[in-house]
């Protein structure tokens, strides 16, 4: 970091921004294999919260790689940098008082811990999409597993690149046994129990 950079405090605080929205800021970090349901459930929750009048923003892995992270590939180092950028951006959105939903494979425990450490206690919610690999591979919505198995692409999580499953996630969902509505209801219930939202 350059020596001539100084942090500038804002007069409108994080708490004031959240209070103005009648909610508490937090980050729901959806992690899991490709095809596990991260984007599907994050989108469904985003809709459910929006319909209830909450202020949210959804960050999706593919979408972010079209802009902020379009210069990154899929090597281990690039994946680390991808998550670092997303973590910092998520923090900015939360500082604006928003409920942030981030859907990223984020295969490494150390990267997810790095993002967790950016947030006050109770505001980072790790949502582990604990959907079995065989289910994800059967779905293969983007045809990526087939390409990985045939050697067309490398460094694919779950095939030739590891996925380090969370040991103690705040929420664990398995879309091979739970419907989209059941997953969303479970997340709404968790947010309410943590006093991050008031069920409307």
HELIX and SHEET records of a PDB file:
HELIX    1   1 UNK A   14  UNK A   20  1                                   7    
HELIX    2   2 UNK A   38  UNK A   51  1                                  14    
HELIX    3   3 UNK A   61  UNK A   64  1                                   4    
HELIX    4   4 UNK A   76  UNK A   95  1                                  20    
HELIX    5   5 UNK A  109  UNK A  116  1                                   8    
HELIX    6   6 UNK A  133  UNK A  139  1                                   7    
HELIX    7   7 UNK A  144  UNK A  149  1                                   6    
HELIX    8   8 UNK A  180  UNK A  193  1                                  14    
SHEET    1   A 5 UNK A  56  UNK A  60  0                                        
SHEET    2   A 5 UNK A  99  UNK A 103  1                                        
SHEET    3   A 5 UNK A  26  UNK A  31  1                                        
SHEET    4   A 5 UNK A 124  UNK A 129  1                                        
SHEET    5   A 5 UNK A 171  UNK A 173  1                                        
END                                                                             
